[in-house]
Amino acid sequence: MSAVPVPEITLTCFQVSQAIGVFHSILAGGESVISGICTDSRLAKPGHLFFCLQGENFDGHDFIQQAIHSGAVAVVVAASSVNPELLTSTYPNVCFFPVVDTLRALGDLAGWWLKQLDPKVIAVTGSNGKTTTREMVSSVLSRKWEVHCNRDNLNNLIGVPLTIFEVKAHHQIVVLEMGMNCSGEIARLAEISRPHGVVLTNVAAAHLEGLGSFDEVVRAKSEIFSGLRDEGYIIYNADDHRLAELVSRAVEHNQTWDVVSVSLDVGNDSELRADDIVSVADGMYFVLKTDSQVQSVALPLWGRHNVMNALLAATVAWREGLSLEDISHGLSNVSLPAGRLSAHVLASGRIVIDDSYNANPASMEASLHTLNEMCAGCYRVAILGDMFELGEDSERFHAQVGTAVSRIQPDLLITYGSRSQVLARSSIAGGMPETAVISFVPGEEDDLLHALHERLVAAHVILVKGSRGMGMEKLVERLLAEEVNS
C-alpha cells in the first residue's frame, strides 16, 4: 500500500473548476462536496477527488473505475487520454475535470488552497540537510506558532501539493522542504507555494543524471527565488562559497529581499553565531550568541554540519521574533525521520549510526567526519554503499569519497555495491591498509555481516550509509536485530 497521504479537505466541484481553470468542466455530479484529495486509487474513499497522474510506469487513468467504485465523486483527467463525454455517460454522478496536465492541475489546486488560508510559508532547499533543517525550523517555530510541514520525503511535485492540502485554518506557518530531480521542478514548487522566506543549506554534486552538470544543479537550486515574495527573506549557509555566489546574483534582481548569511567560521559577523562547538555523548553542544546575549544549546544530533543546520533554523526563528531560550528548547527537542544520521546506542555498548536514507559525495564526507568525531578510542567501522544519480562522473565521485575515507582512517571500511569498489580501491591508494578494506555486492549480506563480526572489538561504532536504492536500511535492521537476539 502506498504511503502517500490522503488529505482531508472540504471543497465543491465549482471551487475545483475555478482553481484549476477548467471552466468547461463536465460537472455531471453537480454540486458534489469533495472531502479529500487522492492520487492513489487504492486509497480512495467516499467523497474523494481523484487525480489521474501519469508516470513512466503507471497511468492513473487505468484506475478510474477502481477509484469511483471506492467512492470518488470527482476525477481530474488528461483530455488527451480519455473521452470525458463517455466517462460522464458511464458515471453520471461523478464530476470530471478534463485538463492538459493532471500533475500541473494538482499543483494549481494546492496553490489556490494555500492562498485561501494564507499562512506564512518558509521554503527549505539544498543538496544535503533539507529534511534535518526542515524539522529543526518546524520544531523551533512550534514554540510559538501552529506549524505544519512535509511528512517523510514528500518534497516533490506530488508530495508538496499533498502537504499543502493538509494545511488547516489554524496553521500559522507552513515549512515546505523542496527537492528536485530535474530542471524546472523547484521553480514550479516555488510558483505553487509563493514563500515568504527561503532557507538554503548548500549546493553539492547530486542528481547529475537528471541535470547533467554541477552548474545545472546550482542553477536548478536558484529557481527557488522565482517564487519568493517581495519583502521576503533569504537565509543561507555562507560557508558554502558557491551558494554565497548564487545568492549574490539572485539579489541583484530584487533589492527588496532581506538577505541573512550564516557561518560557522570563527570571527564571522553574523547576527547569530554558534561558538564553543563540541561533540558529546548524546549529540552536539554549542553556545548560541548575539552581540548581547548568550544561550547554550544541547542538540540531540551528531556532526558539525548539523550545527550549521541548527544555526540556519535558529536564524529563521530569531528573525521571526523568538527568544534564544525558545530557540534552544526547540532545537533540543528536534527529532528526525529514520535513516538520517540517527545513532542507536545499544546495551552491548555498540553504536550503530543509521544514515541509510540517501547519499551523495558531500553527505558521505560529512557522515565520515561525524564517525571520526563521535567516539574517541572506539573501533570505527564505515559500511558505505553505492551512490546513485551521479551520471558520467560516478566513478570520479566514488574515488573522491574513497580519498576522504583514507584521510579519516576508520579501523574498517566495508563497501557494498559494484560502484563502491572504486571507493575501496581509492581508499587503499590513499593509505588505508588493504587488510582494513573489504568489498561486497548485493546478495552477499550474510558474508558482509560475518566479516564484520569477525573484526569487531568490545567498543565500536558502525556507520551505515548509501543511496536509497541500495537498501542500506536492511543492513541497519539486521545489525539491530542481532543485538536483540544475542
C-alpha positions, 0 to 999 in steps of 0.5 A, a space after each residue: 500500500 502506498 504511503 502517500 497521504 490522503 488529505 482531508 479537505 472540504 471543497 465543491 466541484 465549482 471551487 475545483 473548476 475555478 482553481 484549476 481553470 477548467 471552466 468547461 468542466 463536465 460537472 455531471 455530479 453537480 454540486 458534489 462536496 469533495 472531502 479529500 484529495 487522492 492520487 492513489 486509487 487504492 486509497 480512495 474513499 467516499 467523497 474523494 477527488 481523484 487525480 489521474 497522474 501519469 508516470 513512466 510506469 503507471 497511468 492513473 487513468 487505468 484506475 478510474 473505475 477502481 477509484 469511483 467504485 471506492 467512492 470518488 465523486 470527482 476525477 481530474 483527467 488528461 483530455 488527451 487520454 480519455 473521452 470525458 463525454 463517455 466517462 460522464 455517460 458511464 458515471 453520471 454522478 461523478 464530476 470530471 475535470 478534463 485538463 492538459 496536465 493532471 500533475 500541473 492541475 494538482 499543483 494549481 489546486 494546492 496553490 489556490 488552497 494555500 492562498 485561501 488560508 494564507 499562512 506564512 510559508 518558509 521554503 527549505 532547499 539544498 543538496 544535503 540537510 533539507 529534511 534535518 533543517 526542515 524539522 529543526 525550523 518546524 520544531 523551533 517555530 512550534 514554540 510559538 506558532 501552529 506549524 505544519 510541514 512535509 511528512 517523510 520525503 514528500 518534497 516533490 511535485 506530488 508530495 508538496 501539493 499533498 502537504 499543502 492540502 493538509 494545511 488547516 485554518 489554524 496553521 500559522 506557518 507552513 515549512 515546505 522542504 523542496 527537492 528536485 530531480 530535474 530542471 524546472 521542478 523547484 521553480 514550479 514548487 516555488 510558483 505553487 507555494 509563493 514563500 515568504 522566506 527561503 532557507 538554503 543549506 548548500 549546493 553539492 554534486 547530486 542528481 547529475 543524471 537528471 541535470 547533467 552538470 554541477 552548474 545545472 544543479 546550482 542553477 536548478 537550486 536558484 529557481 527557488 527565488 522565482 517564487 519568493 515574495 517581495 519583502 521576503 527573506 533569504 537565509 543561507 549557509 555562507 560557508 558554502 562559497 558557491 551558494 554565497 555566489 548564487 545568492 549574490 546574483 539572485 539579489 541583484 534582481 530584487 533589492 527588496 529581499 532581506 538577505 541573512 548569511 550564516 557561518 560557522 567560521 570563527 570571527 564571522 559577523 553574523 547576527 547569530 553565531 554558534 561558538 564553543 562547538 563540541 561533540 558529546 555523548 548524546 549529540 552536539 553542544 554549542 553556545 548560541 550568541 548575539 552581540 548581547 546575549 548568550 544561550 547554550 544549546 544541547 542538540 540531540 544530533 551528531 556532526 558539525 554540519 548539523 550545527 550549521 543546520 541548527 544555526 540556519 533554523 535558529 536564524 529563521 526563528 530569531 528573525 521571526 521574533 523568538 527568544 534564544 531560550 525558545 530557540 534552544 528548547 526547540 532545537 533540543 527537542 528536534 527529532 528526525 525521520 529514520 535513516 538520517 544520521 540517527 545513532 542507536 546506542 545499544 546495551 552491548 555498548 555498540 553504536 550503530 549510526 543509521 544514515 541509510 536514507 540517501 547519499 551523495 559525495 558531500 553527505 558521505 564526507 560529512 557522515 565520515 567526519 561525524 564517525 571520526 568525531 563521535 567516539 574517541 578510542 572506539 573501533 570505527 567501522 564505515 559500511 558505505 554503499 553505492 551512490 546513485 544519480 551521479 551520471 558520467 562522473 560516478 566513478 570520479 565521485 566514488 574515488 573522491 569519497 574513497 580519498 576522504 575515507 583514507 584521510 579519516 582512517 576508520 579501523 574498517 571500511 566495508 563497501 557494498 555495491 559494484 560502484 563502491 569498489 572504486 571507493 575501496 580501491 581509492 581508499 587503499 591508494 590513499 593509505 588505508 591498509 588493504 587488510 582494513 578494506 573489504 568489498 561486497 555486492 548485493 546478495 552477499 549480506 550474510 558474508 558482509 555481516 560475518 566479516 564484520 563480526 569477525 573484526 569487531 572489538 568490545 567498543 565500536 561504532 558502525 556507520 551505515 550509509 548509501 543511496 536509497 536504492 541500495 537498501 542500506 536500511 536492511 543492513 541497519 535492521 539486521 545489525 539491530 536485530 542481532 543485538 536483540 537476539 544475542 
